[in-house]
């Protein structure tokens, strides 16, 4: 089967997490950013891609815990092609979609538009945001990874 055929098959057979994220990013719903899903890039098919921001979003299920080395090689290759790769656990997407969307917007350089009916001063909503918790070198190769609630993203010369 060709990569395009495989990508079409993957689009038809989405995971629950992919379905949830796609609902929020399709049709330029996320601050006007155009995302595509199951996009062939080089030898890979990435879960979500925003070409304008050179941003790839990958969703990882439980099987990826055992494939960390292969995922690291894949991420390095995609970054060498000029993309920033963000990885999220499926669990985070399902349980904390607002936090995931907020962290996707950070490297894309987008800001949230003001709410049409803002809350009065001092009555701000408190919600959990899946944000960076710490920056540390966990690879031993001098590369800083920003580690948050169940996800990691590689920092490549820009603050996210």
KOLTIBA-299972 format. One record per residue (C-alpha): x, y, z; residue in three letters; residue number from 1. Coordinates in nm, 3 decimals. Layout:
<rs>
        x        y        z  rest   nr
        X        Y        Z   Ala  NUM
...
</rs>
This chain:
<rs>
        x        y        z  rest   nr
    0.000    0.000    0.000   Unk    1
    0.131    0.348   -0.085   Unk    2
    0.194    0.609    0.184   Unk    3
   -0.102    0.814    0.054   Unk    4
   -0.326    0.506    0.073   Unk    5
   -0.204    0.434    0.425   Unk    6
   -0.266    0.796    0.526   Unk    7
   -0.624    0.771    0.394   Unk    8
   -0.676    0.451    0.590   Unk    9
   -0.542    0.615    0.908   Unk   10
   -0.781    0.909    0.856   Unk   11
   -1.073    0.667    0.839   Unk   12
   -0.960    0.476    1.150   Unk   13
   -0.885    0.755    1.398   Unk   14
   -0.821    0.693    1.766   Unk   15
   -1.047    0.865    2.020   Unk   16
   -0.773    1.118    2.100   Unk   17
   -0.720    1.198    1.730   Unk   18
   -1.094    1.249    1.689   Unk   19
   -1.107    1.490    1.985   Unk   20
   -0.807    1.695    1.868   Unk   21
   -0.925    1.700    1.506   Unk   22
   -1.261    1.842    1.615   Unk   23
   -1.078    2.138    1.773   Unk   24
   -0.821    2.209    1.500   Unk   25
   -1.013    2.136    1.178   Unk   26
   -1.153    2.413    0.957   Unk   27
   -0.906    2.665    1.104   Unk   28
   -1.085    2.651    1.440   Unk   29
   -0.764    2.696    1.637   Unk   30
   -0.690    3.067    1.586   Unk   31
   -0.712    3.039    1.209   Unk   32
   -0.429    2.785    1.181   Unk   33
   -0.481    2.529    0.905   Unk   34
   -0.407    2.177    1.023   Unk   35
   -0.409    1.861    0.814   Unk   36
   -0.424    1.511    0.959   Unk   37
   -0.229    1.198    0.872   Unk   38
    0.012    1.385    0.647   Unk   39
    0.297    1.204    0.466   Unk   40
    0.628    1.386    0.532   Unk   41
    0.940    1.210    0.414   Unk   42
    0.918    0.844    0.513   Unk   43
    0.666    0.920    0.792   Unk   44
    0.296    0.987    0.826   Unk   45
    0.246    1.248    1.099   Unk   46
   -0.076    1.280    1.297   Unk   47
   -0.135    1.655    1.250   Unk   48
    0.060    1.918    1.060   Unk   49
    0.032    2.296    1.028   Unk   50
    0.254    2.386    0.732   Unk   51
    0.232    2.763    0.789   Unk   52
    0.377    2.730    1.140   Unk   53
    0.604    2.433    1.046   Unk   54
    0.443    2.251    1.338   Unk   55
    0.371    1.880    1.379   Unk   56
    0.151    1.742    1.657   Unk   57
    0.191    1.373    1.736   Unk   58
   -0.041    1.182    1.969   Unk   59
    0.111    0.890    2.153   Unk   60
   -0.082    0.597    2.300   Unk   61
    0.052    0.346    2.548   Unk   62
    0.250    0.161    2.280   Unk   63
    0.482    0.461    2.241   Unk   64
    0.627    0.413    2.589   Unk   65
    0.809    0.108    2.451   Unk   66
    0.904    0.290    2.129   Unk   67
    1.075    0.595    2.280   Unk   68
    1.400    0.542    2.089   Unk   69
    1.224    0.513    1.751   Unk   70
    1.009    0.817    1.832   Unk   71
    1.323    1.016    1.917   Unk   72
    1.481    0.926    1.580   Unk   73
    1.159    1.016    1.400   Unk   74
    1.134    1.349    1.585   Unk   75
    1.498    1.434    1.508   Unk   76
    1.444    1.362    1.137   Unk   77
    1.128    1.575    1.123   Unk   78
    1.307    1.859    1.303   Unk   79
    1.593    1.835    1.052   Unk   80
    1.326    1.897    0.788   Unk   81
    1.240    2.224    0.964   Unk   82
    0.940    2.124    1.176   Unk   83
    0.880    2.164    1.546   Unk   84
    0.735    1.840    1.681   Unk   85
    0.501    1.842    1.981   Unk   86
    0.408    1.509    2.137   Unk   87
    0.111    1.450    2.367   Unk   88
   -0.020    1.140    2.538   Unk   89
   -0.366    1.036    2.419   Unk   90
   -0.477    1.057    2.780   Unk   91
   -0.384    1.428    2.800   Unk   92
   -0.579    1.509    2.486   Unk   93
   -0.891    1.337    2.616   Unk   94
   -0.872    1.471    2.973   Unk   95
   -0.721    1.817    2.917   Unk   96
   -0.792    1.934    2.563   Unk   97
   -0.788    2.303    2.662   Unk   98
   -0.439    2.272    2.805   Unk   99
   -0.316    2.083    2.500   Unk  100
   -0.462    2.347    2.265   Unk  101
   -0.299    2.625    2.469   Unk  102
    0.043    2.461    2.440   Unk  103
   -0.002    2.407    2.066   Unk  104
   -0.067    2.779    2.026   Unk  105
    0.254    2.884    2.204   Unk  106
    0.508    2.779    1.939   Unk  107
    0.266    2.865    1.659   Unk  108
    0.297    3.229    1.767   Unk  109
   -0.076    3.268    1.802   Unk  110
   -0.261    3.426    2.087   Unk  111
   -0.607    3.348    2.206   Unk  112
   -0.862    3.603    2.086   Unk  113
   -1.042    3.788    2.365   Unk  114
   -1.360    3.626    2.486   Unk  115
   -1.670    3.806    2.354   Unk  116
   -1.820    3.811    2.707   Unk  117
   -1.527    3.841    2.949   Unk  118
   -1.581    3.768    3.316   Unk  119
   -1.579    4.068    3.553   Unk  120
   -1.245    4.151    3.711   Unk  121
   -1.141    3.902    3.978   Unk  122
   -1.380    3.633    3.859   Unk  123
   -1.140    3.464    3.623   Unk  124
   -1.196    3.100    3.540   Unk  125
   -0.944    2.860    3.691   Unk  126
   -0.867    2.568    3.467   Unk  127
   -0.581    2.327    3.449   Unk  128
   -0.342    2.413    3.170   Unk  129
   -0.105    2.154    3.041   Unk  130
    0.203    2.374    3.044   Unk  131
    0.574    2.331    3.080   Unk  132
    0.670    2.221    3.428   Unk  133
    1.047    2.219    3.398   Unk  134
    1.333    2.224    3.154   Unk  135
    1.602    1.967    3.200   Unk  136
    1.848    1.763    3.002   Unk  137
    1.711    1.410    3.017   Unk  138
    1.888    1.276    2.711   Unk  139
    2.243    1.322    2.830   Unk  140
    2.321    1.494    2.499   Unk  141
    2.282    1.851    2.621   Unk  142
    1.934    1.890    2.470   Unk  143
    1.672    2.058    2.685   Unk  144
    1.330    1.901    2.684   Unk  145
    1.034    2.089    2.823   Unk  146
    0.842    1.838    3.031   Unk  147
    0.480    1.901    3.124   Unk  148
    0.182    1.692    3.223   Unk  149
    0.254    1.374    3.034   Unk  150
    0.416    1.526    2.728   Unk  151
    0.756    1.644    2.616   Unk  152
    0.859    1.881    2.344   Unk  153
    1.207    1.941    2.215   Unk  154
    1.322    2.302    2.225   Unk  155
    1.499    2.404    1.906   Unk  156
    1.622    2.756    1.940   Unk  157
    1.295    2.929    2.015   Unk  158
    1.123    2.986    2.343   Unk  159
    0.795    2.802    2.365   Unk  160
</rs>
